[in-house]
Amino acid sequence: MQLLSLLAVAVTVSASTLTPPVLPLIVRNPYLSTWLGDARDAPWEHWPMFWTGSSVSLCATVLVPPSIADMTPHYRLASRSWPLSQTPIPFTPFSGDPKTPCHHLPTFPTYLGAAFDASTTNLSYAIPPPKGSSAPVKVVLSFLSPITPTSTFRQSIPAAYMTVYAEGSFDINIYTDLNGEWVSGNRDNKIVWDLSKPKASEKQSAVLKTWQVSRQTEQLLTEFADHAEWGTLHFTGPADVYHQAGTSGILRHHFATKGTLKNEVDTSYRKIMDEEPVFAFAKSFHLSNKTGAGFSSADSVLFTFALVQDPVVQFAAARGLTQMRPLWSFYFATSPELIQYHYDDFAAASLLARNYSSQLAIDAFASGSQDYQDIAALSARQVLGATQFSGTPDDPILFLKEISSNGNFQTVDVIFPAFPFFLYTNPRWLAYLLEPLLEHQLSGQYPNDYSMHDLGAHFPNATGHPDGKDEYMPVEECGNMLIMGLALVNAFKYDTQPAFLQSVDGYARSLEPVEPKTTNNPRPFGLSPDAYGMDQSSAVSVMRGSKEAEKWVARSYELWTKWTGYLVRESLIPANQLCTDDFAGWLANQTNLALKGIIGIKAMAEIADVLGKADDSKYYADVASEYIDKWQGFGISRDGSHAKLAYTWYGSWTTIYNLYADSLLCFHLPEKANSYGGRVSGWLQKMLGLDTKTTFIPDKVYSMQSNWYHAVLQHYGLPLDSRHLYTKSDWQFFAAAVTSKKTRTEVLQSIATWVNETTTDRPLTDLYETEGTGGWPGPHFMARPVVGGHFAFLALERACGGKALDGLSFLDEPGSFIDVDVRRALEVEAFEGTEGGQLVVTEDL
């Protein structure tokens, strides 16, 4: 069949070396988010779960038909098993009857393990052979949530694929079902369902049947336990599979005894767990008839899952509070059109996703190790699983939920740790993330003179903070916005091609035409897709990128200058306030926070320079230069061994992960006196051999911290600061990216060890203990998009025309490593702080 060759491509996923506690299965946005919990166990030991840990029913079983097997073996692949002695509630195989004959209870195949890349998770099994057969049938459940940086249009589709692949010499039947937990977080809600069988047009390759499941009474733009309470789930398979809707136990019992379904639809609509209605498909794989007895043959079947919501959020836009439609709605007039296109597009989506996954694997392995390759791959879907594409092709918007920590909408200090992923993968997506923050604040709806913390207290409602009482992180958010703004400009104006600009010409024959609805007046970084839904070619993007970057940054110049003015007043000696690590509490004079603000001022000097505003550029550059000199006196220990947590906290230390921005923004390549006859960025001046001055932050600060991190490293990583042994994985990658190869490798290996051994049982947490079991320190963060910070190595290697790391080569020179006596350094600093007089940190600004 046609899908077979496509499946062979889709399941080609290299073996994974790490064993994370949870694996992504179907992860597209905050509400279509299904994971394999306890992934170190066999998949049938637990039900799949939503990112919160609540169960999401997805059942998959295999039956060996009775014609070739005495006892009709029934093998469970995915879903929880149950002992005969217990009443099987809430998920019953046989209507809760414990007297069901034992031979109808599921047995278990040989589990061959899981493998994953950036877009795919494969679960592999061996089904034992019946009498007369010499080898098992290999079955693979392949879950594809394609990451397609070359096609934003495809990335915007809220749908994913599950392919069942079988290879062997005896027949098997497969069964899969799901229930109403996919459309509500409240099991007491009543759901409705239907089966649609649209007719395929002449140009469509597949005739389909689709289960459509939703709440009977939807609650628009509301959540229950973080699940969406509006939208319709579309569960789709080919027209030749069997189908049935009904009570879970009855359907599963019927398949276990008959090996098929009745093609019936139970229309008694009811609550999610009231005689639990499930929606099932089944298919027979006639492997024995393909090539003759004793020879292996293969077959496959493709299913898709789509959660269709329209609108996706509400947003306080410049035109007022607006219900925002999904981006895909500007390509398809109806949901059935979307579902049909997505199903038929499996070949193209698979190949495009594989292209990204392969390039990521190459880059991450070269950057770190096989472990880093796995960490980057594991993180990618988690980042995008917090996002929703909206807007129009001319003005795309990417909305983001602060998963798990509090559910804020478009949180700036959550976007910031995630932004290395977007710089590496597709910088335009970063522009789409920043766009709603810029639009809202340009419209005058936010009253403060610093950057807002978020667009709304809880996703999916971006109603803003017209009273200005959002979470108080003024220096943090101003610095974040300015750093990200310049990083985005650099990505298009100066840098090497990001991952999304890799050539995809060879895929053209796999693509289906699509007709987006566009206008002739796109904003900067509009999509302008071609007839096949592909983003602009690399040549067009690079030529247009520089002009678009200037236009983009110029449009918000009043915000950049307002935020920088705040930093000039407040960042050198930060008042008592929160930083992004708000779980650690309020603190004045934070060394790392001040560094972010000062780098933000320096970033503004470059932004002004891009727009030809020489006076502004010089002013901000001079202020930043003055501040960074004073910062060293305030924030570094007197013996020069480490950065203090706060200016007057003697005997403390901190991870200054904000140092990463200095190198990322090309400030650590020697600055040049500009004699080239035009505005030339620092890194390009170096390439041209222009006169050098000193770097913005001295080499000694980098060397100092690199040696310190080596000295304070714990079993599972680098603690955040001297107050606790907990850490943040995103900040570890930021910090390690600008250290020596020795320290960087040690930090990376400790994080990989944590991934393998942590007792946290949710999608990757970014906040964990560096000792003990590597568990949660109190707050239970999970599935957060901040793991985009794990791409910090990769983003830095692309920065500054691929030259950013040249500015750090001194860290690996002979004699650069110094062994630090941490205990003595802290004791001496604490003593001198109390006996030798207090440091004065007041300034006449």
N, C-alpha and C positions, 0 to 999 in steps of 0.2 A: 504494500500500500504506500501511498505517497508520503505519509508521515514518517515512515521508517527511516529514510535517509536523513530527514530533518532531526529525528530523535538521536540518531547516531552522533550528530553534531552537538545537540543540546546536552547529552550526558557525558561528553568528553570533558570531565573536570578532573584536574590533577589531584592526587592524593593529598589530604590535609594532614599536617603534622600535629597541630594543636587540637585539644579536646575541650572546647568551651562548654559551659554548663547548659547553654541554650543555643539553638540554631534557628535562623530565620527560614520560614517556609514561604508564606505569602505575605509580603510586606511592601505596601505601596503608599500608605498615608496613615495618619493617626487612627483611622477607623478600620481600614483593611489591613490588619496587622496580626498575623497568625504565626506562632512560633512553636518549635519542638522543645518542650520543657524537659529537664533532666536528660539532656542529649547524650550523656555518657552511658545511659542505660539503653536497653532495647526500646524502640519506638512504641511497642505495644504495652509498655509498663504504665504509661500515663497518657491522658488526653492531650492533644495540642492545646495551646493556650493563647489568649490575648496577651498583649504586652504587660498588662497588670498582673498576670498570673492566673486570672480566672479562666476556666475551661472554655474551649471552643470546640464543639463536636465536629470532628472530621474522621470518618471511619473508612478504612480500606482493608479489604480481606481478599484472600485467594481461595478458590475451591478447586480441588482436583476432581473432575467429573466421575461419577460412579461407574461409568462404562469401562474405566480402566483401573479403578481402585475399589477395594473391598468395602472400606468404611467411609468413603467420601471425606477425605481429609480436608479440613477447613482451617486455613492459616491466617492469623491476624497479623497485618502489617503495621497499621497505625490506628491507635485507639487503645483505651485501657482494657486489660483483661480482668476477669473476676473469678473468685473461687466458687465452686458449686455450692458450698455450704452457706454462702451469704446471699441475702436477697439483693439482686443486682439492680440497685437504684442509685442514681437516676437513669443510668444507661443500661437498658435491659436487652440481652440478646434474644430471649425467648419469652417475652411478655411477663417477665418476673417469675416464671414457673421453675422452682428449684428441682422439680422432678423430671425435667427434660432429660432424655437419655444422654449419657456421657459422651457418646460418639458424636453428638452434635455440638459439644463445646469446642471452642477453637483450640487448636494446637499451635505450635510456634515453629516458624521456619528457622533456618540458620541466618542470623543477622550478620551481614558482611561489613557493616559499618557505614559511616557517613563521609561524604566529601563535599566541599563547597568552594566556590569562588565568589567574586563580587556580586553576581546575579543569581547563582544557582546553588541549590542544595540537593544532593542526591542521596537517597537512602536505598541501600542495596541488600538483597536477600537471596538465599538459595532455597528453593522449594524441593524437599526431598523427593526422589523418584519413587513411583509406585513399582509394583512387580513388573519385571520385563523391561524396565528402562534403566539405562546404565548411568545416567548423569542427571543431576538436578536441573531444574529450570531456574535461570537467573531472572529475577524481577527487580526493576529499578523504579522507585517513585522519584521523579525528577520535578522539583519545584523551581520555576523560573519567574523571578520578578525583575524583568530586564532593566538594566541601567544603560541608557542610550544617549550619551552626551552629544552624539552627532545628530540626534533627532529629538529636540525638545517636545515636539508634537507627540511622539510616542511615549516619552517620559510622563506626559500629562495624563495618559490614559489610566484610570484607576482600576487596573485589572492585572491579573497574573495567570500563569499557566501551571498545570500539573499534567505531566505525561507519565503514563504507565508503560513501561517497556518490558517485554518478556522475550527470552531467548532460551530454547531448549528443544526437546524432541517429544514431549507429551503435552496433551491439551490441559489448559487451565481456564477457569472463569474468574473474572475479577469483579469486585463490587466496591462501590464507594457511596457514601452519603454524608450529608451535613444537616444541621438543625437550625432553629431560630436564634441561637446565641450569636449568630453572625450579624443580626440586625437590631439587637437590643441588649443592654446590660442588665435588664430586669426580667427575670424568668416568669414573672407574673403577667407580663404583657401578652396580649392576644396578637397572633400573627395571621396573615393571609398569604396564599400562594396560588400559583398557576403554572401551567406548562405551556410554553409557546413553541410553535413549530413554523417559523418563517420560511417562506420559499426562497431559495437562492436564485439570484439573477443569473443571466448567462455568463457574466464575467466573474462570478463568485465560484470558488472551488469546493466549498463544503456546504451541505445542507445540515442544519443544526436543530437541536431541541434544547430549550433553556428553561430551567426552573427559575421563577421570579418570586422572591420572598421578601416581605416587608411587614412592619407593624400595621395592624389594622387602622390604628389612629396614630399617625406620625406626629411627632413634636418637633417642629422645624427649628433647627439650630440650637438643639438642647442635647445634653449628655446625661447618662446615668452610669455612674462608676466608670467614667471616661469613654464609654461606648456611645456612638451616635444613636440618637433616637429618631432619625429620619434617614430616608434613602432605601433603595431596593437592591437586594443581592441578586445577581444573575449568575447561576451555576449552569454551565453550558457544556454539552458534548455533541458528538456527531449523531446524525439522525438514525444510524443503524444500531445504536445501543439500546438496551432495554431500560425502562424507567418505571418508577412507582413512588407515590407519596403515601405515607401512612405511619402508623405507630412503629417506633424504632424496633421494639422487640419482635413484632410480627414480621416486618420486612427482613430483618437480619436472620430470623429463624427460617423464613421462606427461602432465602438465598442459600443458607447453610444446608438445607435439605434438598432443594431443587436445582440450585446453581443458576437461577435466572430470576427475572422479575415479571410482573403481570401486565405491565403497561397500563396501570390504573392510577387514578388520582383521587385520593381521599379529600373530599371538599368540606369536611367538618372542621372549620376553622376554630382554633382554640389557643390556649396559652402555650408558651414555649415548652413547659414541662408537664402539661396536661396530656397524658398518654402521648408522650413526646413525639410530635410529628417530625419525620425526617424526609429528605428528598434525595432519592437514590438513582444511580445509574449502574448498569451491569453489562459486561461484554464477555464473549467467549473468544479465547485465543486458540485457534485450531493449529497448533504447532506441529502435530503429528502428520497432518495432511499436506504439509508444504513441500517436503523433499523426499519423503519416504521414511520407513522405519529406521531408527538408529541414527538419523542425521538431524543436526540441529538447525532450527529455523527461528525466525524472529517476527515479532509483531508489536504494535504499539497502539495506544489510543490517547487522544489529547482532550483534556478538560480545561475550562477556563473559569475564573472567579472574578467578578466585577462588582464593586459597590458603587452604584450610580446615585449621586446626590446633586441636586440642582435646586437652590444655590448650595455652595460649599461653605461660605462664611458670610457674615455681615461686617462691613468695614466703613469706618468714618472717613470717607474719602473727601477730597476737596469739594465735591458736589453735594456732600451730605452723607448720611448713613445709607449705605447701599448694600443690597443683597447681591453678592458677587457670584457670577456663574462660573462653572468650571471652564478651563481653557479648551478642553476637547469639544465643548458645545459650539464652538465657532468653526468646527470641521464637520460635525455630524448633526443633523436636524433631530434625530430621534435616538433613543437608547438602543433599539434593535440594530440600527445602522452601525453604532459604535461596537456592539458586541460582535456583529458579523465581521467587521473590518479587523478587529483585534484577533479573532480566531484565525481568519485567513492570513493574517500578518505574522504568524508564528515563525515562519522561516526567516523573514527579514529581522524581526525583533531578536530572535536567537542569535543571528549572525552579528548584528550590531552590538548586542550585549557581550558576546564572546570576544569581539574585537577590543572592547574596553577592558574586560576582565583579563585578557591576555596581556595587554599593554601594562596594566596595573601590576600583574604578577611579575613581569620582566623588570619594571622599574623598582618595585618594592624589594624584590630579591637582590637587585644590584645595590640598592640603598642600604639594606640591612642584612637580611637573612631569610631563610624559608619561614621562620617564625614571624618576621615582619610582613612577609607576603600574606600569611594567613590572617594576621591582625588587621591589615588594611582591607583585605577581602571581607572579613567578618564585620567590619565597621561600615562599609559602604551602604548597604541596604538600611541599616539602622539610622543613618543620617537622613536619607530621603524618606524613610518611614515616618518622619515628623512633619512632612511638608504636604501642601496642596497647591497645585498649579491652578491659577485663575487669570483674570484679565482677558486680553484679546491678543491675537498674534502681533498687532502693532504695539501693544503696551502690556506685555506679559507681567504677571505678578506671581511670586512664590510665597505663599503664606506658611508660617511655621508655628507649631505648638511646642511649648516647653514641656516636653513629656515628663511626667511623674513628679518632678520637684514641686511644681505648683500649678501647671497648666496655663501659665501666662501666654499671651498672644504676641508673637514677633519680638521676643525678648532680645534686646541688643547684646547683652553679655552671655547669651546662649548662641546667638549667631556668631559672635566673635571666636569662641573656641572651635566652632565648626568650620570656620571659613577657609582653613587650609584645604579641606576636601573640595570646596568649590573652586578655589584657585587652581587646583590640580585638574579637576574633572571638567569644569566648564565655567569660566569666570562670569559669563553672562548670567548664569543662575544666581551668582552672588548679587549682581545688579538687580535682579528680580526680587531678591530678598530685601534689599535695602530700599527699594522703590516705595513701598507703602509707608515706611517710616519717614522718608523725605517728603512725600506728597502730603501726609497728614500734618507735619510740622510746618511746611511751607504755607499751608492754608491758614495758619494762625490758630489752630485748635488746641495747641499746647502752650500754656502761659509762661513756663519757666525759661530762663536764659541759658539753660544747659540741655543736653540731649535727654529725651525721654527714655525711660527704662523699658517700656513695652507699649504695645498698642491696645491692650485690654487685659483685664484681670484674669479672664479665662477664655481660652479658645472654645468655640469658633466665633466669639463675639469681640470684634475689634472696635469697641465703642470709644476708645481713647481715654484720656484723663483730663478733661477740661478744667478740673479743679487743681491740676498740677500735683496731686497727691499720690503719684505712683511711687514704687519703691525707690528709696533715696540712694542713688549711686551716681552722683553728678560727674565726678572726675572719671570714674570708670567708663561711663557710657560716652562721654565726649571723646575720650581717648580712643575708645573702640571704633567709633564712627570715623574719626579722622584717619586712623591706621588702615581700616578697611577701605576707605575711600581712595587713599593713595595706592594701596595694593591693587585695587581694581584698575585704576588708571595705568599703573605700570604694566599690568598683565596685558593690556592692549597696546600701549604706547611703546614699550621697550622689550618685553620679555619674549622668550622662546615660545614655540607653539605649545599650548596646553593639550591635554589628552583629547579634547573634543575636536581638535583640528587634524587628527590623523586621517589619512586618505581612506575613503570608503567607496571608491569608484567601482571596485570589483563586486559590490553588492547590488548594483543598480538593477540587475535582471531579477532580483528576488523581491523587489519592492512593488507595492500597489499604488496607483495614483490616488491622490487626495486633493481636494479643492478647499483650501482655507478661505475664510471670508476676511479680507484685509482691505485697508484703505491706502491712500497714497501719502499719508502723513504720519509715519511711524515715529515713535520716540526713539532716543538712543537705545541701542541694543535690542530693537525690535527683532522679531524672528525672521521675517522674509524667507519662509521656507520654500523649497522648490516643489515641483509637482508631486514628488514622492514623500513629502513631509520631512525632508532632510534639511538641517541647518546649512547655512552658507558654506561654500567650499573654503578651504584654508586660504587660498590666494585672495578671495574676496574679503574674508574676515580680517586678514592682516592689514590690507589696504584701507578698509573702512574703519578698523578698530581704533586707530589713533584719533581720527576726527570724531568718532562717536564718544570716545573717552573724554575729550575736551568739551564736547557739547554737554555730556552728562554732568561733569563736575562743575561746569559754569552755571548750569541751571540752579544748583543749590548753593551757590557761593555765599549767599547771605547766611545760610545755616553754618557752613564751615567756619566763617569768620566769627559768628556769634559764639559757637562752641569753643573756638580757640581763645577768644577773649576771656571766657570763663576759666580756661586752663591757665592762661597767663596770670590771672588773679589768684587761683586756688590750688594749682597742682604742685607747686614746689614744696609747700608745707600743707599737706591735706588736713582739713579739719576732721573731727570725729565723724566717721561715716562708714558705710558699707562698701566693700569691693565685691567683685563677682562671687567670691567665696563667702557668701552671706551667712552660711551655716556656722562660720567661725565667729560671727558677731562684729559689732562696731569697734573701730579702732582709729585713733588719730595718728598722724605722722607715718603712715604706712610707706615703707621704702619702695616696695614693688608697685604700689598704686601710683606714687609720685613719678616713678620711672615711666609708667604708661602715659601719664599726662604730659610729661616733657617730650617724649617721642611723638605724641600727638601734635604738639606745637611744631616740632621739626617737620612732621608730615605736612602741616599747613604751609610751611615755607615752600615745600616742593609743589603743592597744589597751586599756590599762587604763581609759582614760576612757570608751571605748565600753561597758565592762562596769560602769561606775559605781564603780570602785575609785580614789577620789579621792586617797588617800594615795600609792598606788603611782604614779599618774599624775604627781603633783607631784614625787615623788622623781626619777623617771626624766627628767622634763622639766628639772629643775634640773641634774642631772648632764650631760645632753646640752648644755645651754646653757653650762655651765662648760667642757666639753671642746671645743666648737666654737670658743670664743674662744682657747683654748690651741693648738688645731690650727692656727689662722691664724698664730700666732707661730712654730710649729715648721715648718710645711710650705710657707709662701709665701716666695719670695725677698725679700731685704731691700729691694730697690727696688720691690717690689710688682708686678712685671711678669708673674710666672708661678708655678705650683706646682712644687716640686722633686719629683724622683722619690722621694727619701728625705730625712728630716729633716737628716741630716748629709752628704748628697751635694751639695756645692756645685758650681755650674756644670752641674747637671742640670735636666731638665724632664720632665714627665709629662702625659699626658692624664688628667684627673680625670673620667672618665666616670661615676663614682658620684655626681657632682653632680646627675645626672638625677633621682635618687630624691628629692632635696629638693623639686623642683618637682612631680614626679608625685604625691607624697604630700601636696601642698597646703601644704607648710611655707613656700613662698616667696610665698604670699599673706599680707599682714600679719596677724599674730595679733591676736586680739581679747580684751579683758577681757570675761568672760562675765557679762553682766547681763541675759541674755535669759530667765532663769528655767528653765534646763535645760541639758543637755549639747548644745552646738552646735559643729559642726566649724568650723575656721578659715575655710574659704572661705565657708561659709554665714553666719558672723558678718559677713564683709565685705559680703555681699549685703544683710544686715539693717542695715548702717550702724553697727555697734557700735564702741566705742572701739578705736583701733589701738595696737599696740606695733610693734616692729621685726620683720622677718623673721628666720628662724632663721639662714640664711647670708646675709651682706650682699651687696647688689647688686655691690659692687666685685669680689667673687670671680668672679661671672659675667662682668662686663665684661673683667676681666683675662684670663680664659681665652679668651673669644671673640676678643679681639685677638691673643692668642698663637697660637691655632690658625690664624688667617689668615696669620700670619707664617711658620709652620713647615710649611705645607701643601706636599706634594709632588705630582708629576704624577698619581699614582693614589690620593692620599688623605693622611690625617693619620697620621703614624707614631705608634706606641703610646707611645714615650718616646724619650729622647735616646740610648739605648744602640744602637738599630738603626733601619733604615729600614723594617722590616716593620710591618704594621698588622693590626688586626682590624676587619672590616667592621661587626660588631654594635656594638662600642664606638664606632666612628665615628658611628653613628646616635644612640647614647645621648648622646655629647658634643655633636654638632651640634644636637640638639633643643633645647638650652638655650643657644644662641648667638644672635647677631644674624642677621637675615635674610640679610645679605651673606655672613657666614661659613657659615651653614647651606647656602646655595645653592652656594657654592664647594665645600664638602665633598661634597655630593650629586652635583655635576657630575663631580668627580674620580672618584667611585666608579662612576658610569655609564660614564665613559671606560674604566675598568678592565674592567667587564663586557664592553665591546665589543672590547677589545684583549688581554686576558690570555691567556697561553699555557697556563694550567692547563686540563687536558682531562678534568675530572671535574665532577660536580655542584658547584655553587658552593662554593668554599672560603671560609672566613672569615678565614684567615691568609695574607697575601700581601705581597710586596714593593711598596713604593710607587714604585719607580723600575725602570729596566730593562724587562723584559718583563712585569712584574706577576706573576711566577711564585711558586712556593713558596719560602720562606726556609730550608727544611730539613724540618721536620715537614710531612707531606702531609695536611692536614685536608681533608675533602670531605664533602658531603651532610649536614653536621651541622645539628641543629635550632636551633642558636644563631642562625641567620639570622632567627629570629623577632624578634631585636633590630632588624631593618630596619623593624619596625612602631613604633619608638619615637616617631616624629613623631605617628602616628595615635593611639597610646594616650595621649600627653600632651594632645592636643587634646580628648580626651573627659574627661580627669581633672578633679576638683574642680567637678563640675557644669558642665563645659565652660569653666571660668574659669581653668584653670592657666596658659595663655599670657598672661593679663592681667598676671600677676605678673612677666612678662619683657618687657613693652612698653618699659621703659627702655632696653633694648639697642639699640633703633632710633631713639632720640631724637637730634636734631642734636647733634653734638659727642661722641657716645658712642664713635666709632671713633678709636683712636690707633694710629698706625703704630709698630711695635716694631722696634728694632734688636736682633735675636736674638743675633748674635755678641757685641756689646758687653755686653748684659745678662748673658750667661753668663760672659764673661771677668771682668767686675766681681764677680759673685757668687763665682766660683771663687777670685779673689784675696782677697776679703774673708774667705772661709771659711778660707783657709790663713794669712793674715797678721793678720786682725783678731780672732782668737780663736774657739774652737769653741763652737757652740751646745750648751748642756746640755739634754738631753731626759730627765732622770730626774724622777720625780714621787713625792711621798709621798702615795700613794693610801690 
